Amino acid sequence: MLTNILVEDANKIIANECINIQAIGLPILDSLDYVLAEDIESDINIPPFNRSPLDGYAYRSEDTLEATKDSPITLEVIDNIQAGYVSNKKIEKGQAVRIMTGAKIPKGADVIIRYEDTEFTNKEVKIFKSLSPQSNIVKMGEDVEIGDVILRQGMTIGPAEIGILASLGRNYVRVYAKPRVAILATGDELLNIDDRLEEGKIRDSNSYSIAAQVKKLGGEAIILGTVKDDKDAIKEKIELSLKSADMIITTGGASVGDSDLIKDVFLEMGAKILFWKVRMKPGSPMVVAKYEDKFLFGLSGNPAASYITFEEFVRPTILTLMGKENHKMMEVSSILEDDFNKVRNQDRYVRAFTYKKEGRYYTKLPDNHSSGILSSLCGKNSLFLVAGGTGPYKKGDKIKVELIDYLEVE
């Protein structure tokens, strides 16, 4: 059993495990924020005909070769085409058709001029300049041609992609399913959220913060509640949830104390232990296993530790299950606004607040770095990795930070 391994080795082990990604069919509006599981080829030209990009007049360019501001050419207006309608008239010499944006170009016309560049009545229009053939005409297939791969597998579906699917007449689309993640908090000291506080007890907060992290990524979070430090009870909860969940996350019971049972439970279930304990702080006491094709993550019961190990190890796995290829958090160079004097022989992840000002990033550190302090996570949007053996750091030093929430930074 691999134990006390480096962070980078832990990530490689998880990444090298086979992950069963499920594809499902959804109505296109329900597919928002899902990842495409298929290439989408166009079976039509977009636009499907030559059309006008503006309100104006359609005519033959050869009829206005001599048109100038001082010597305009007058054309007879023979029709008026609204968007969605087609003229059955063909433009002949000396004729023009009034046309609206999006309407099909009438037969015989090879140029469109905008209203603002003309003088017109219901019966005639004056052209004051010569335009080259095909001016102001959007060609059939200019945007998309039949057979073009218009959306590719692996793309995240947004409003524009849904609009394209609708334009192709696609009611349904194949996407990668969002994983169902079951979350179980272990510990004799834990109460459920609506329980009355008792002496020596605390309410379970980890389940809710982790569930929020899962939902923020787009996964479906299933809170299983709390269970006491009892092997049989923990095992029963996990085995039952595996029938419907794609992944299990537990908090608590992952280190080396008498009540730290998660590793033993995973083994008794027949799961393959990928590793136990990682050289990092906070979050070292974690165990990761595989049961059949499903991941089991046993995280620390300390709030900050479970939060950070989720971001570093669980997050990439959930994104992979969703069909997303880019798992890395954005890393930026930042200027430290506080001293950090602690030096350890293992990697340390410090939660921080990073902001951007006048094109540069700045990072503030919390007053308390304890892994058991939940409030130290509030208002934080980044992680400062203090590599093992490095430091101390002084105010004004340039550092690297990982952005948990890029939008908040900007």
C-alpha positions in Angstrom: 0.0 0.0 0.0 1.4 3.4 -1.0 1.5 5.7 1.9 2.8 9.2 2.8 3.3 10.1 -0.9 3.9 13.4 -2.7 1.0 15.5 -3.9 2.1 15.3 -7.5 2.4 11.5 -7.2 -1.1 11.2 -5.7 -2.6 13.2 -8.6 -0.8 11.0 -11.1 -2.1 7.8 -9.5 -5.7 9.1 -9.6 -5.3 10.4 -13.2 -4.0 7.0 -14.4 -7.0 5.1 -13.1 -9.6 4.1 -15.6 -12.7 6.3 -15.2 -16.1 5.2 -16.5 -17.7 8.2 -18.2 -21.4 7.9 -18.9 -23.1 9.5 -22.0 -26.8 10.3 -21.9 -29.3 12.0 -24.2 -31.0 15.2 -23.1 -33.4 17.8 -24.6 -31.2 20.6 -25.8 -32.4 23.2 -23.2 -31.6 20.7 -20.4 -28.1 20.2 -21.8 -26.9 23.7 -20.6 -23.5 23.4 -18.9 -23.1 19.8 -19.9 -20.2 18.5 -22.1 -20.9 17.3 -25.6 -20.4 13.5 -26.0 -20.6 13.7 -29.8 -19.5 15.8 -32.8 -22.4 17.8 -34.3 -22.3 17.9 -38.1 -24.5 20.3 -40.0 -27.0 18.9 -42.4 -27.9 22.3 -43.7 -26.2 25.4 -45.0 -26.3 28.4 -42.6 -27.6 30.7 -43.9 -29.7 28.4 -46.1 -29.9 31.0 -48.9 -28.3 34.3 -49.9 -29.7 36.9 -47.7 -29.5 40.6 -46.9 -27.6 41.8 -43.8 -29.4 45.1 -43.8 -32.5 47.1 -44.6 -32.1 48.6 -48.1 -32.6 47.9 -51.8 -31.6 45.0 -54.0 -30.7 45.6 -57.7 -28.2 44.8 -60.5 -24.8 46.4 -59.9 -24.3 47.0 -63.6 -27.3 49.4 -63.6 -25.5 51.9 -61.4 -22.0 51.9 -62.7 -22.2 55.6 -63.5 -24.1 56.6 -60.3 -22.5 59.5 -58.4 -23.7 62.0 -55.7 -24.3 64.7 -58.3 -25.7 62.3 -60.9 -27.8 59.6 -59.3 -29.4 56.6 -61.1 -33.1 56.2 -60.6 -34.5 52.6 -60.4 -38.1 51.4 -60.5 -39.2 49.7 -57.2 -41.2 46.6 -58.2 -41.5 44.7 -54.8 -41.1 44.9 -51.1 -39.6 41.8 -49.3 -40.0 41.3 -45.5 -37.8 38.9 -43.6 -39.3 35.4 -43.9 -40.9 36.1 -47.3 -39.7 35.4 -50.8 -40.3 37.6 -53.9 -41.5 35.8 -57.0 -40.3 38.6 -59.2 -37.0 38.7 -61.1 -35.1 42.0 -61.2 -34.6 43.3 -64.7 -32.6 46.2 -66.0 -33.5 49.5 -64.3 -35.4 47.8 -61.5 -35.0 47.4 -57.7 -36.7 45.6 -54.8 -37.0 47.0 -51.3 -35.6 44.4 -48.8 -35.4 43.9 -45.1 -32.6 42.4 -43.0 -32.6 38.6 -43.2 -34.7 38.3 -46.4 -33.7 36.2 -49.3 -32.0 38.0 -52.2 -34.4 38.2 -55.1 -33.5 36.7 -58.5 -31.5 39.0 -60.7 -30.0 41.1 -57.9 -26.3 41.0 -57.1 -26.0 44.0 -54.7 -27.7 45.6 -51.7 -27.5 49.2 -50.7 -28.7 50.5 -47.4 -31.6 52.9 -47.1 -29.4 55.7 -45.6 -27.5 55.9 -48.9 -30.6 56.4 -51.1 -33.5 58.7 -51.7 -36.8 56.7 -52.2 -40.5 56.8 -52.7 -42.9 53.8 -52.9 -42.3 53.6 -56.7 -38.6 54.5 -57.2 -35.2 54.8 -55.5 -32.2 57.0 -56.3 -28.7 55.4 -56.1 -25.9 57.9 -55.5 -22.9 55.6 -55.8 -21.6 52.5 -57.5 -21.2 49.3 -55.5 -19.1 46.3 -56.5 -21.1 43.1 -57.4 -22.0 40.9 -54.3 -21.7 43.9 -52.0 -23.7 43.5 -48.8 -24.9 40.0 -49.6 -24.5 37.2 -47.0 -23.8 34.0 -49.0 -25.6 30.7 -48.5 -23.3 28.5 -46.3 -21.1 31.5 -45.3 -21.5 30.6 -41.7 -21.8 26.8 -41.9 -21.8 24.4 -44.9 -23.4 21.0 -45.1 -21.1 18.5 -43.5 -19.2 20.9 -41.4 -18.5 19.8 -37.8 -20.1 22.8 -36.1 -19.8 21.6 -32.4 -17.1 19.2 -31.3 -17.1 16.5 -28.6 -15.7 17.9 -25.4 -17.2 21.4 -25.7 -19.2 22.7 -22.8 -22.7 23.6 -24.0 -23.7 27.3 -23.4 -26.5 29.4 -24.8 -24.8 29.9 -28.2 -24.4 26.2 -28.6 -28.0 25.6 -27.7 -29.0 28.2 -30.4 -26.9 26.3 -33.0 -28.5 23.0 -32.1 -31.9 24.6 -32.5 -31.0 26.0 -35.9 -30.0 22.5 -36.9 -33.4 21.1 -35.8 -31.8 19.1 -33.0 -34.3 18.4 -30.2 -31.9 16.1 -28.3 -28.2 15.9 -27.9 -25.8 13.3 -26.3 -23.8 14.7 -23.4 -21.7 13.3 -20.6 -23.7 12.7 -17.4 -23.0 14.7 -14.4 -21.8 12.5 -11.6 -23.9 11.7 -8.5 -21.6 12.2 -5.5 -22.6 10.8 -2.1 -21.1 12.5 1.0 -20.9 10.8 4.4 -19.6 12.5 7.6 -18.3 10.1 10.2 -17.7 10.7 13.9 -19.3 10.2 17.3 -19.1 13.9 17.9 -21.3 14.8 14.9 -24.9 15.9 14.9 -27.1 16.5 11.9 -27.9 20.0 10.8 -31.3 20.2 12.5 -30.3 18.5 15.8 -30.2 20.3 19.1 -26.6 21.0 20.2 -25.4 18.8 23.0 -22.3 19.2 25.2 -19.2 17.8 23.4 -21.0 17.6 20.1 -20.9 19.7 16.9 -23.1 19.9 13.9 -21.9 18.4 10.6 -20.7 21.2 8.4 -18.3 19.3 6.1 -21.1 17.5 4.3 -22.7 20.8 3.3 -19.5 22.6 2.2 -18.4 19.6 0.2 -21.9 19.3 -1.4 -21.6 23.0 -2.3 -18.2 22.3 -3.9 -19.7 19.4 -5.9 -22.7 21.5 -7.1 -20.4 24.4 -8.0 -18.6 22.1 -10.4 -21.9 20.9 -11.9 -22.2 17.5 -10.1 -25.2 16.2 -8.2 -24.5 16.1 -4.4 -26.2 13.5 -2.2 -25.8 14.2 1.5 -26.0 10.9 3.4 -25.9 12.5 6.8 -23.7 11.4 9.7 -22.7 8.0 11.1 -20.9 7.1 14.3 -17.4 5.6 14.4 -18.6 2.1 13.8 -17.1 0.0 11.0 -20.3 -2.0 10.3 -22.5 1.2 10.2 -20.1 3.0 8.0 -19.7 0.1 5.6 -23.5 -0.4 5.4 -24.0 3.3 4.5 -21.3 3.3 1.8 -22.4 0.0 0.2 -26.0 1.2 0.1 -25.1 4.5 -1.5 -22.8 2.8 -4.1 -25.9 1.4 -5.7 -26.9 4.8 -7.0 -23.9 7.1 -6.6 -20.9 7.4 -9.0 -18.5 8.4 -6.2 -18.3 8.4 -2.4 -16.7 11.1 -0.3 -16.3 10.6 3.4 -15.0 13.0 6.0 -13.4 12.0 9.3 -11.8 8.7 10.2 -9.0 8.8 7.7 -5.9 9.1 10.0 -4.2 6.8 12.5 -6.3 7.2 15.6 -8.4 4.5 17.3 -11.5 5.9 15.7 -10.0 6.3 12.2 -11.8 3.5 10.4 -12.3 4.5 6.8 -9.2 2.8 5.4 -10.2 -0.5 7.1 -13.8 -0.1 5.9 -12.6 0.3 2.3 -10.5 -2.8 2.6 -13.2 -4.9 4.1 -15.5 -3.9 1.2 -12.9 -5.3 -1.2 -11.9 -1.9 -2.5 -8.4 -1.3 -3.9 -6.5 1.3 -1.8 -4.7 3.6 -4.2 -2.8 5.5 -1.5 -3.1 6.5 2.2 -1.7 9.8 3.5 -0.2 12.6 1.4 2.7 14.8 2.3 0.8 18.0 2.6 -0.7 20.3 5.2 -3.6 20.5 5.8 -5.2 17.2 4.6 -2.4 14.7 5.0 -4.7 12.0 6.5 -6.6 11.0 3.4 -7.2 7.7 1.8 -8.3 7.1 -1.9 -9.6 3.8 -3.1 -11.4 2.3 -6.1 -14.4 0.0 -5.7 -15.1 -1.6 -9.1 -15.2 1.5 -11.3 -16.1 4.0 -8.6 -13.8 6.3 -6.6 -13.9 6.4 -2.8 -12.3 9.5 -1.2 -11.7 9.4 2.5 -10.9 13.0 3.5 -10.0 14.6 6.8 -12.7 15.7 9.2 -11.1 19.1 9.7 -13.0 21.6 7.6 -10.2 23.4 5.9 -8.4 20.1 5.2 -11.4 18.5 3.6 -12.0 21.7 1.6 -8.5 21.9 0.2 -8.1 18.2 -0.5 -11.3 18.3 -2.4 -10.1 21.1 -4.6 -6.7 19.3 -5.2 -7.8 15.7 -5.7 -11.6 15.3 -5.9 -12.3 18.2 -8.2 -10.2 16.9 -11.2 -11.9 13.5 -10.9 -15.4 15.0 -11.0 -14.5 17.1 -14.0 -13.1 14.0 -15.7 -16.4 12.2 -15.1 -18.2 15.2 -16.6 -16.1 14.8 -19.8 -14.0 18.0 -19.2 -10.4 17.8 -20.1 -9.0 20.9 -18.5 -8.7 20.2 -14.8 -6.1 22.6 -13.6 -7.0 25.6 -11.6 -5.7 28.9 -13.1 -2.3 29.8 -11.6 -1.1 33.4 -11.5 1.9 35.3 -10.2 0.9 37.5 -7.3 2.4 39.9 -4.7 2.2 38.7 -1.1 0.7 41.3 1.3 1.6 39.5 4.5 4.6 37.7 6.0 4.5 33.9 6.2 7.2 32.5 8.5 6.2 28.8 8.8 8.6 26.4 7.1 7.7 22.7 6.9 9.3 19.7 5.1 6.0 19.0 3.4 3.8 21.0 1.0 1.5 23.4 2.7 -1.6 24.9 1.1 -2.6 28.3 2.6 -6.1 29.6 1.8 -6.0 33.2 0.7 -7.8 36.1 -0.9 -6.4 37.2 -4.2 -7.5 40.3 -6.1 -6.4 42.2 -9.2 -5.5 45.9 -9.2 -4.1 47.9 -12.1 -3.1 44.7 -13.9 -1.4 43.0 -11.0 -2.5 40.3 -8.6 -2.2 40.7 -4.8 -2.7 38.1 -2.2 -3.8 38.4 1.5 -3.4 35.6 4.0 -5.8 34.8 6.9 -4.8 35.5 10.5 -5.5 31.8 11.5 -4.2 28.9 9.4 -5.6 26.1 11.6 -7.2 23.3 9.5 -10.0 23.1 12.0 -11.1 26.7 11.7 -14.1 26.8 9.3 -14.3 30.6 9.3 -10.8 30.8 7.8 -12.3 29.6 4.5 -14.8 32.4 4.2 -14.1 35.0 1.6 -11.1 33.1 0.3 -10.8 32.5 -3.4 -7.3 31.1 -3.9 -4.6 28.7 -2.5 -1.0 29.7 -1.9 1.2 26.6 -2.2 4.2 26.7 0.1 6.4 24.0 -1.3 8.1 21.7 1.3 11.4 23.2 2.6 10.7 26.7 1.2 10.1 30.0 3.1 9.8 32.1 5.0 8.1 34.6 2.8 8.0 38.3 3.4 5.4 41.0 2.4 6.1 42.1 -1.1 7.5 38.7 -2.3 6.3 37.4 -5.6 4.4 34.1 -5.2 2.3 31.7 -7.2 -1.3 31.1 -6.3 -4.1 28.8 -7.6 -7.4 30.6 -8.2 -10.3 28.6 -6.9 -12.7 31.2 -8.2 -11.3 33.2 -11.1 -14.5 35.4 -11.5 -14.2 36.6 -7.9 -10.5 37.6 -8.5 -11.4 39.7 -11.5 
